[in-house]
Amino acid sequence: MKKSIKTGTILLAEPFMLDPNFKRAAVLLVDHGDDGSIGFVLNRESDVRVDELVSEFPEFDAPVYVGGPVGRDTVHYLHRKGELLEGSDEVVAGVYWGGDYEQLKFLIRQNLIAPGDIRFFVGYSGWSDNQLAEELAHGSWVTANMDANYLFKSPPATLWRQVMDHKGNAFSVIADMQEEVKHN
């Protein structure tokens, strides 16, 4: 059965993936097309705040997440303020990617964007034109539907398990599997 992937799909790493960049990762695809795919790992929180990482950024108590192994010298953001932030691209209902950076800083200074409205990422996850399809065919990823609450309400440490469990049936059993094989 061919797995359907599109912008807005969540990729859940298969439970025993060894790649440390994606072990138990939940990746939101923000762009998927003939030229490849771009996504952000939603559950790899760092201990750095965005205002500590980015110079001339307003004081803002929001952590930075590791979006993936590509472009670790870039900062990206997902948010729920698409109606306020010009140039935002809607990924799925209630989740937007990017937007005017200077306007973002202004909206933060005016307290119109709060830490719970936005998530910052260093780097991203990227796949060439057929790479992701091949990884899906090999069983490296399980696909799931995105819900804005996963990004803005769910604790990152339990996100992979939560999304897997919400798929139901056998996936609920997978969600309960321990990370170490010897514990299963």
KAPE-V564346 format. One record per run of one state. SS is the DSSP state (helix for helix, strand for strand, loop for the rest). FROM is the first residue (numbers start at 1). LEN is the number of residues. If there is no record, write none. Layout:
ss = (SS & SS)
from = (FROM & FROM)
len = (LEN & LEN)
This chain:
ss = (loop & strand & loop & strand & loop & strand & loop & strand & helix & loop & strand & loop & strand & loop & strand & loop & strand & loop & helix & loop & helix & strand & loop & helix & loop & strand & loop & helix & loop & helix & loop & helix & loop & helix & loop)
from = (1 & 9 & 14 & 26 & 34 & 36 & 42 & 45 & 50 & 54 & 63 & 67 & 70 & 80 & 89 & 93 & 95 & 98 & 101 & 110 & 115 & 118 & 128 & 131 & 138 & 141 & 146 & 148 & 153 & 156 & 167 & 170 & 176 & 181 & 184)
len = (8 & 5 & 12 & 8 & 2 & 6 & 3 & 5 & 4 & 9 & 4 & 3 & 10 & 9 & 4 & 2 & 3 & 3 & 9 & 5 & 3 & 10 & 3 & 7 & 3 & 5 & 2 & 5 & 3 & 11 & 3 & 6 & 5 & 3 & 1)
